Amino acid sequence: MPKLSGISMFLVVAILMVKVHVGTAVDCDIMKLLPCYPFIKDPTLPAPSPDSDCCNNLRMEEPCLCDFAKNPVLGPYLNNPSVKKVADACSVAIPDPKTCH
């Protein structure tokens, strides 16, 4: 359990520290994904509903996911099974950083 707490704390710090700008048209902000955090932190929770704040925000940040995936701090978290569960519930594909441009 202490390992999970450390990982959770690291994720929170990373979320608070990272803001990515993509081009001039899209303002990527990982903070907008905070409504998804409870579903990621506790994999026993049911997946968010497609019309939830989590899913709505995840879809808005979808153009930013490649940048998040390529970020050395955030990228490893996108491979978390709980993140994939949330993304699937929201009908959003988590990109592979190797195929991101």
MDAnalysis code that builds the backbone (N, CA, C; Angstrom):
import MDAnalysis as mda
import numpy as np

u = mda.Universe.empty(303, n_residues=101, atom_resindex=np.repeat(np.arange(101), 3), trajectory=True)
u.add_TopologyAttr("name", ["N", "CA", "C"] * 101)
u.add_TopologyAttr("resid", np.arange(1, 102))
u.add_TopologyAttr("resname", ["MET", "PRO", "LYS", "LEU", "SER", "GLY", "ILE", "SER", "MET", "PHE", "LEU", "VAL", "VAL", "ALA", "ILE", "LEU", "MET", "VAL", "LYS", "VAL", "HIS", "VAL", "GLY", "THR", "ALA", "VAL", "ASP", "CYS", "ASP", "ILE", "MET", "LYS", "LEU", "LEU", "PRO", "CYS", "TYR", "PRO", "PHE", "ILE", "LYS", "ASP", "PRO", "THR", "LEU", "PRO", "ALA", "PRO", "SER", "PRO", "ASP", "SER", "ASP", "CYS", "CYS", "ASN", "ASN", "LEU", "ARG", "MET", "GLU", "GLU", "PRO", "CYS", "LEU", "CYS", "ASP", "PHE", "ALA", "LYS", "ASN", "PRO", "VAL", "LEU", "GLY", "PRO", "TYR", "LEU", "ASN", "ASN", "PRO", "SER", "VAL", "LYS", "LYS", "VAL", "ALA", "ASP", "ALA", "CYS", "SER", "VAL", "ALA", "ILE", "PRO", "ASP", "PRO", "LYS", "THR", "CYS", "HIS"])
u.atoms.positions = np.array([
    [0.802, -1.206, 0.000],
    [0.000, 0.000, 0.000],
    [0.844, 1.268, 0.000],
    [1.983, 1.318, 0.706],
    [2.805, 2.532, 0.663],
    [3.286, 2.864, -0.749],
    [3.565, 1.840, -1.549],
    [4.009, 2.085, -2.919],
    [2.915, 2.795, -3.707],
    [1.671, 2.368, -3.551],
    [0.558, 2.996, -4.236],
    [0.399, 4.439, -3.792],
    [0.572, 4.716, -2.512],
    [0.475, 6.075, -2.010],
    [1.562, 6.945, -2.614],
    [2.766, 6.434, -2.720],
    [3.865, 7.177, -3.327],
    [3.603, 7.475, -4.788],
    [3.075, 6.499, -5.500],
    [2.748, 6.689, -6.910],
    [1.644, 7.729, -7.045],
    [0.637, 7.640, -6.205],
    [-0.459, 8.610, -6.246],
    [0.050, 10.011, -5.975],
    [0.912, 10.155, -4.986],
    [1.451, 11.468, -4.651],
    [2.278, 12.010, -5.809],
    [3.089, 11.151, -6.432],
    [3.891, 11.577, -7.574],
    [2.991, 12.044, -8.711],
    [1.902, 11.313, -8.964],
    [0.971, 11.682, -10.026],
    [0.341, 13.035, -9.736],
    [-0.065, 13.267, -8.524],
    [-0.665, 14.550, -8.161],
    [0.337, 15.683, -8.378],
    [1.563, 15.485, -7.942],
    [2.594, 16.512, -8.131],
    [2.824, 16.743, -9.622],
    [2.897, 15.679, -10.386],
    [3.112, 15.816, -11.825],
    [1.968, 16.582, -12.466],
    [0.757, 16.260, -12.075],
    [-0.411, 16.948, -12.619],
    [-0.360, 18.431, -12.286],
    [0.029, 18.750, -11.081],
    [0.073, 20.140, -10.671],
    [1.189, 20.922, -11.359],
    [2.245, 20.243, -11.781],
    [3.390, 20.924, -12.355],
    [3.358, 21.041, -13.870],
    [2.575, 20.204, -14.560],
    [2.682, 20.117, -16.006],
    [1.529, 20.834, -16.687],
    [1.893, 21.708, -17.579],
    [0.936, 22.340, -18.474],
    [1.627, 22.397, -19.824],
    [1.007, 21.816, -20.828],
    [1.623, 21.691, -22.137],
    [0.895, 22.594, -23.117],
    [1.643, 23.301, -23.937],
    [1.057, 24.125, -24.989],
    [1.346, 23.456, -26.331],
    [0.297, 23.288, -27.138],
    [0.446, 22.678, -28.447],
    [0.046, 23.720, -29.479],
    [0.992, 24.130, -30.322],
    [0.694, 25.130, -31.338],
    [0.132, 26.384, -30.705],
    [-0.721, 27.060, -31.435],
    [-1.342, 28.263, -30.891],
    [-2.829, 28.066, -30.662],
    [-3.410, 27.037, -31.268],
    [-4.854, 26.863, -31.200],
    [-5.301, 26.040, -29.991],
    [-4.453, 25.161, -29.497],
    [-4.854, 24.268, -28.421],
    [-4.039, 24.568, -27.166],
    [-4.726, 24.750, -26.062],
    [-4.051, 24.963, -24.780],
    [-4.254, 23.702, -23.951],
    [-3.237, 22.891, -23.889],
    [-3.327, 21.617, -23.173],
    [-3.078, 21.841, -21.689],
    [-3.971, 21.308, -20.900],
    [-3.857, 21.491, -19.457],
    [-4.257, 20.194, -18.768],
    [-3.282, 19.484, -18.246],
    [-3.521, 18.205, -17.579],
    [-4.462, 18.371, -16.385],
    [-4.508, 19.576, -15.834],
    [-5.385, 19.832, -14.683],
    [-6.861, 19.607, -15.032],
    [-7.206, 19.756, -16.296],
    [-8.591, 19.540, -16.726],
    [-9.003, 18.075, -16.579],
    [-8.022, 17.199, -16.392],
    [-8.328, 15.779, -16.255],
    [-8.479, 15.343, -14.801],
    [-8.424, 16.273, -13.874],
    [-8.586, 15.917, -12.461],
    [-9.905, 15.197, -12.154],
    [-11.019, 15.484, -12.857],
    [-12.236, 14.709, -12.576],
    [-12.080, 13.208, -12.845],
    [-11.054, 12.830, -13.597],
    [-10.802, 11.414, -13.891],
    [-9.959, 10.749, -12.806],
    [-9.298, 11.546, -12.005],
    [-8.350, 11.004, -11.025],
    [-8.958, 9.961, -10.083],
    [-10.175, 10.171, -9.538],
    [-10.724, 9.141, -8.637],
    [-10.872, 7.770, -9.310],
    [-11.206, 7.764, -10.594],
    [-11.384, 6.504, -11.317],
    [-10.046, 5.821, -11.574],
    [-8.993, 6.621, -11.691],
    [-7.654, 6.080, -11.923],
    [-7.047, 5.603, -10.606],
    [-7.256, 6.388, -9.572],
    [-6.685, 6.052, -8.258],
    [-7.315, 4.795, -7.677],
    [-8.620, 4.637, -7.862],
    [-9.333, 3.494, -7.290],
    [-9.928, 2.643, -8.412],
    [-9.201, 1.635, -8.867],
    [-9.685, 0.813, -9.985],
    [-10.940, 0.006, -9.660],
    [-11.355, -0.013, -8.385],
    [-12.577, -0.742, -8.052],
    [-13.825, 0.084, -8.348],
    [-13.653, 1.393, -8.582],
    [-14.805, 2.224, -8.944],
    [-15.276, 1.842, -10.339],
    [-16.580, 1.928, -10.570],
    [-17.043, 1.693, -11.949],
    [-16.493, 2.797, -12.859],
    [-16.381, 2.497, -14.122],
    [-15.876, 3.474, -15.083],
    [-16.808, 4.687, -15.123],
    [-16.272, 5.851, -15.474],
    [-17.120, 7.039, -15.559],
    [-18.128, 6.901, -16.689],
    [-19.235, 7.582, -16.551],
    [-20.240, 7.551, -17.621],
    [-19.764, 8.443, -18.768],
    [-20.182, 8.140, -19.977],
    [-19.730, 8.918, -21.142],
    [-20.067, 10.410, -21.061],
    [-21.072, 10.774, -20.289],
    [-21.437, 12.193, -20.186],
    [-20.898, 12.853, -18.915],
    [-19.981, 12.197, -18.230],
    [-19.394, 12.730, -16.997],
    [-18.409, 13.865, -17.304],
    [-18.079, 14.639, -16.275],
    [-17.054, 15.677, -16.421],
    [-15.732, 15.055, -16.848],
    [-15.435, 13.898, -16.296],
    [-14.199, 13.209, -16.661],
    [-14.151, 12.979, -18.170],
    [-15.162, 12.351, -18.710],
    [-15.160, 12.029, -20.145],
    [-15.219, 13.283, -21.012],
    [-16.041, 14.246, -20.618],
    [-16.125, 15.486, -21.396],
    [-14.767, 16.172, -21.458],
    [-14.088, 16.249, -20.329],
    [-12.780, 16.894, -20.298],
    [-11.728, 16.071, -21.043],
    [-11.795, 14.757, -20.911],
    [-10.841, 13.906, -21.619],
    [-10.994, 14.075, -23.126],
    [-12.218, 14.158, -23.609],
    [-12.436, 14.371, -25.048],
    [-11.919, 15.748, -25.481],
    [-12.080, 16.757, -24.627],
    [-11.562, 18.091, -24.961],
    [-10.034, 18.099, -25.015],
    [-9.405, 17.292, -24.181],
    [-7.946, 17.226, -24.137],
    [-7.375, 16.190, -25.108],
    [-8.227, 15.518, -25.849],
    [-7.755, 14.460, -26.757],
    [-6.663, 14.933, -27.723],
    [-6.740, 16.158, -28.274],
    [-5.644, 16.602, -29.151],
    [-4.293, 16.705, -28.424],
    [-4.319, 16.714, -27.115],
    [-3.102, 16.874, -26.310],
    [-2.497, 15.544, -25.867],
    [-3.208, 14.457, -26.068],
    [-2.782, 13.179, -25.498],
    [-1.425, 12.714, -26.023],
    [-1.101, 13.018, -27.265],
    [0.227, 12.635, -27.768],
    [1.314, 13.373, -26.997],
    [1.093, 14.647, -26.739],
    [2.096, 15.399, -25.978],
    [2.199, 14.877, -24.559],
    [1.070, 14.520, -23.961],
    [1.102, 13.940, -22.624],
    [1.839, 12.602, -22.660],
    [1.569, 11.801, -23.698],
    [2.196, 10.476, -23.811],
    [3.707, 10.585, -23.992],
    [4.171, 11.616, -24.697],
    [5.608, 11.797, -24.939],
    [6.312, 12.465, -23.754],
    [5.544, 13.017, -22.835],
    [6.126, 13.686, -21.672],
    [6.722, 12.623, -20.747],
    [8.001, 12.759, -20.372],
    [8.635, 11.724, -19.543],
    [8.012, 11.579, -18.156],
    [7.340, 12.597, -17.666],
    [6.694, 12.513, -16.356],
    [5.318, 11.864, -16.485],
    [4.556, 12.260, -17.487],
    [3.175, 11.784, -17.622],
    [3.042, 10.496, -18.414],
    [3.894, 10.319, -19.403],
    [3.785, 9.180, -20.307],
    [3.632, 7.831, -19.638],
    [4.454, 7.514, -18.645],
    [4.328, 6.198, -18.012],
    [2.955, 5.948, -17.383],
    [2.296, 6.989, -16.939],
    [0.983, 6.807, -16.316],
    [-0.093, 6.431, -17.322],
    [0.114, 6.773, -18.576],
    [-0.900, 6.463, -19.584],
    [-0.978, 4.975, -19.881],
    [0.013, 4.214, -19.443],
    [-0.018, 2.760, -19.620],
    [-0.735, 2.055, -18.482],
    [-1.169, 2.792, -17.490],
    [-1.873, 2.232, -16.340],
    [-3.205, 1.631, -16.798],
    [-3.523, 0.411, -16.393],
    [-4.795, -0.207, -16.794],
    [-6.012, 0.630, -16.396],
    [-5.938, 1.351, -15.293],
    [-7.065, 2.189, -14.880],
    [-7.266, 3.352, -15.850],
    [-6.174, 3.885, -16.384],
    [-6.277, 4.967, -17.374],
    [-6.931, 4.425, -18.641],
    [-6.524, 3.244, -19.046],
    [-7.111, 2.636, -20.241],
    [-8.603, 2.361, -20.038],
    [-8.979, 1.950, -18.836],
    [-10.392, 1.693, -18.525],
    [-11.201, 2.987, -18.647],
    [-10.671, 4.071, -18.120],
    [-11.347, 5.367, -18.206],
    [-11.440, 5.805, -19.669],
    [-10.338, 5.710, -20.394],
    [-10.331, 6.119, -21.802],
    [-11.346, 5.309, -22.613],
    [-11.400, 4.011, -22.376],
    [-12.370, 3.175, -23.092],
    [-13.800, 3.598, -22.766],
    [-14.063, 3.885, -21.503],
    [-15.409, 4.309, -21.100],
    [-15.794, 5.623, -21.764],
    [-14.797, 6.451, -22.032],
    [-15.033, 7.761, -22.642],
    [-14.898, 7.728, -24.164],
    [-14.631, 6.559, -24.725],
    [-14.423, 6.388, -26.171],
    [-13.282, 7.256, -26.685],
    [-12.193, 7.260, -25.936],
    [-10.992, 8.003, -26.310],
    [-9.837, 7.008, -26.363],
    [-9.053, 7.083, -27.411],
    [-7.901, 6.198, -27.555],
    [-6.672, 6.850, -26.933],
    [-5.972, 6.100, -26.107],
    [-4.697, 6.561, -25.561],
    [-3.633, 6.268, -26.621],
    [-2.955, 7.305, -27.090],
    [-1.989, 7.084, -28.177],
    [-0.704, 6.421, -27.688],
    [-0.064, 5.741, -28.611],
    [1.262, 5.182, -28.372],
    [2.269, 6.289, -28.664],
    [3.109, 6.642, -27.706],
    [4.049, 7.748, -27.953],
    [4.963, 7.508, -29.147],
    [5.187, 6.244, -29.494],
    [6.056, 5.922, -30.638],
    [5.403, 6.326, -31.962],
    [4.074, 6.391, -32.010],
    [3.384, 6.735, -33.249],
    [2.886, 8.178, -33.257],
    [3.114, 8.915, -32.182],
    [2.706, 10.316, -32.114],
    [3.658, 11.171, -32.945],
    [3.119, 12.193, -33.540],
    [3.946, 13.096, -34.352],
    [4.131, 14.416, -33.664],
])
